[in-house]
Amino acid sequence: MKHVFGPVSSKRLGQSLGVDVLPSKSCTWNCIYCQLGRTKEYVTRRREFFPKEEVLAEIRAAVESGAAIDWITFVGSGETTLYKGLGWLIRETRKLTAIPVAVITNGSLLSEEEVRNELLEADAVLPSLNAGSPELFERIDRPAPGFDYRRHIDGLVAFRKVYGGKLWVEVMLIRGVNDTADALQDIAGVLREVKPDTVHIVLPTRPSTEPGVGLPEEAGVARARLILSGVAKVVCPAKGSMSLKNTQDVIETVSAITMRHPVQERELRHALDELVPDDPDQVERMIEAMLGSGRFKTLRLADGEIYWVQASDTRG
């Protein structure tokens, strides 16, 4: 499939069927932690990048396949709300199935009434808030011209006023950048304006193309939990497990996932072990076949973790 991938393990949404409605990488921001790499050219104008009927047909096929799906998640190779047919897709998906629909977004376009209205029928919306000051916002999120900090916050606040679903604000915690007491107090102050249902602390576990993007120490995560919990329930989601049980073509499925984000080799091996239990030799043959396909390469991080990425990835 071109637009739909998974279901894949999501830290926040269990077994999530991903729906990608953007060409890579189409974004209003150039975040230092982005797993897709740098934004080479900002995209700020909304478009129907692909026919919405084509996307819906893939969602329907995935739902009818009988795969175990906890959420259907619109998550673009960039900023999801740049897709102009998003509201129509959300409505039509809800007609197809009772599976809840989520939208992952950086929130940069919530300042536009049209975008806010298109998201109203989603069961959950997960926007980003990584900074409580204009200075850190520019340092972490590096927005396109015109997408300034106040516009971002005003958009989040305006959306909360009209949205009755689950508003789960995501805070990407980066060591030495926004995990200090002062930075977290600033974020908490903004969260009081936004009034989210839940705050999700997420960590930059996948490799970034930028230097200096590190996992916070345990004390930094604990500090974030303590400070932000004064505003809303705080969740630091445990990672689920990748599953390939309903996959007809392992190489195609893993390729579709690595197009959107790196895959931890430990997670991949665990999924293959479940697919062919008690046959470690077959698992090794499958690993060799995937690497031999020329579609993947591996990256070893400083902590020893190995990630799979597309062979065309410029990292490593």
N, C-alpha and C positions, 0 to 999 in steps of 0.2 A: 504494500500500500504506500501511497505517496504522502499522505497527510496524517494518517493514524498509525500509532505505534504502541506496542505493549499488548496487554497490561504489563506495567513495570512497577517495581517496588518504589513507593514514595514515602519519604519520611513523614509526610503530613497526611497523606490520603490513602494509605494502604495500597491495594492493587489498583493502580490508576491507568486508565486507557488514555493515552496522550493524544491530543489533536493539535497538530501544528499547522497554522494557517498562514505562515509567512515564509518568504525566501530568506535564507541565512545570509548575513545577519542584518536584520532590519530593526533598528532601535533608535529611540530618542535619547538614550544614555550610552555612556562608554565606561561602565563600572570596572573598577580595578580588580574585582574578584570574579568577573564573568567567565564561566567555563567555556563559552563559545569563542573567546578571544576578543581582541579589540574591535570596536566599531570603526570600520574604515571610512564610512560615509554615513552621517546621520540620516535617518528617514523620519520625517515629521508629518507628512501628509497621509491621511487615511485613504486606503484603496482596497478594493476587492482583488487581492493579489491572485487568487485562484477562484474558479467558479464555485459558488457556495453549494450548488447542487452536487458537484463532484465530491466535495468534502463530506456532505451529509450522507451520500451513498456509501462512503467508506465507514462512517460511524455506524450506519445501519448494518453493514456486513459484519462488523466487529461484534456488535451487540447480539446479532443472530447466530454468531458462531458458538455461543454457549460458554465463552471464556468467563472465568471468575473476575468480575469487575466491581470494585467498591465505589469508584468515582469515574466520571468522564471529565477529563481536565483539559481545558483549552490553555495551551502553553506554547507560545510561539518561539521561533528561533530569533528572538529579539523581543519587542514589545507587542504583546498579544492584541491590545486594543487598537493597533494600527489597522487591523483587518476590518473593513467597513461593513461586512456582512455578519459580524459577530452576533448581534442581537437576534437576527433571523435564525442563525445556527443554534443558538441556545434554545429558542422557542421550539424549533422543529425537533431538536434532540429530546426535549422534554415530552413531546408528543409520542416519540418512539418508545420510551422506556421510563421506568420509575427510578432508574439509577440516578443519584444526585449529580448535578453539574457544578463544576468549580472553574473559576477563571484565575489564573496566576498572572499578575500584572505588576509593572513597577509603579503604576498609579499616576504616571506623568500626564496622562490625557484625561484624568478625572475632572479636570477644570472645565472640560467641554460638556455641556448639557447633553448633547447627542450621545456621547460615550456613557455618561451616567445612566441615561435611560435604557441603553442597550444591555446593561448589566443587571437590571433590576430583577430579571427572572432567574438569574443564577442562584443556586442554593448556597454557594460560598464564593466570596471574592477575597483574594489574598494579595493585597498590595504591599509594596516595600516602604519601609521607613528606616533608613540606616543612619540618619544624622538628625541631631536636634539643633543644628546651627547652620547658617549658610556656608560657613567656611568648611565644615566637615562634609556637607552635601557636595560641594564642588570637588573636594578631594577624593571622595569615595565614588560618587555616582557620575561625575563629569558629564553633565547634561548638554544637550544641544543648545545653541543660542536661543534665548527666549523662554527656555524651560527652567526658570529660576526657582529658588527654594520656596519663596512665598506662594508662587503659583502651585507648586506641588502640595504644600500643606493645605492651602485653600481648597484644592480639588478633593483631598481626602475628607476634609470637614464637610464639604458640600455633599459628597456622596453619602456619608453616614446619615445625613439629615433625611435622605429620601430612600435609603436602602434598608429593607427589613430583614434581609437574610443574614447569614453568618459573615461577619467582617473579621477576618483573621489577618492581623497586620504582621508582616514578616520583618524581623530585624536581623540583618547579616552582621554577625559579631566578628570583628577582625582584631587580632592581637596588636596592642599598642596604638590603635587608631580610634576605635569607638568603644573600647571596653573599660575605659577609665571611669571613675566615679562621676567626674564632672560631665563627661560625654553622655553617660547613661542618665544622669539627672536631667540633662537637656532633652534627651529623647523622651523621658517620662513626662516632661512638661508638655511636649507636643502631643503625646498620646492622650493626655487629658482633654485636649481639644478635639481629637479625632473620635474618642470613645469607642474603641474596638471591642468586640466580644472576647477575643483572645489575642495574646501576643505570642507569636512563634519565634523563638530564638533559633536561628539557623547558623551553621558554621561552614566556612570555606573548605570542605573536605576534598572537593574535586580540584584537580590542578588548574591554576590560573596562568595566564600568559604574562602576568605582571609580577615583578619582584616585590618582596616585602609584604606579601599577603599571607599571613600566618594564622594558624589556629590559636584561639585564645587559650591561656592556661586555665586550669580548673577553677582557680580563684576568680578569674575574669568572668567565667560563666556563672559562678555562684553569685557574684556581685550583680550581674545583669538580672538574674532571677529575683534577687532581693529587691532591687530598686524598681524594676518594671512591674513587679507583682503588686506594688502599691497603686497601680492604675487598673490592671485587668488580670485575669487569669493568665499565667505564663506557662507555655509548653515548650520543652526542648525535646522534640520528637526523637524517639528511638528509631533507628533504621529498620525497615521491614526486610523481607527477603525476596530476592529476584526469583521469578518463576518462568520457566520455559515449557511448562507441561502442555499447554494448548498450542504450541508452536508447530507449524507445518514445515518451516524452513528456518533452521537455527541461524544460519549465516545471514539471511535476509533480516531476521528479527534483531539480531545483535547489531547489524549494520544500521538499521533504522534508529536504534537507541543511541549508538555512538555518534550519529549525525547530530543529535541534540545535546548529548553530554557524555563525558568519559564514563566508562564502566570499570569498577574495581574488579581486578582479576579474582580475588577471593570470592566475591559475590557471584561472578560468572561460573567459577568452578563448582560452587555450591549448587547453583541451578542445574548445571550439567550432571552433577552427582544424583540429583533428584530425578532427572530425566532418564538416566540409565543407571539405576541403583546397583551397587555391588559389582560394578564393572569399571574399575579405575583405568584399565587399559583403553577401553572405548572412550572414556573421557579425554585421555591424552591424545587419542587419534582425532577426536573432534577438535581439540585445541589446535593440533598441528594442521588440520584441514582449514580451519578458519584463518590461521596466520599464513598458511600457504596460498590462500585465495588472493593475497595481495591487497585486500581491502582494509586491513587493520595494521596497526603497529602498537607497541607497548611503551609506556613511559614509567620510569621508576623514580619516585619522589625521594626527597632527602630522608624521609622516615622509613624508607624501604617498601612502602606500598606500591604496587604495580597497577596501572590503569590502562585499559584499552581505549584507543581513539581511532579515528579514521586515518587511513594511510596518508592522506593529503594534509593532515594536521601539521602545522609548522612548529609545534613545540617539540622539544627533545632533540 
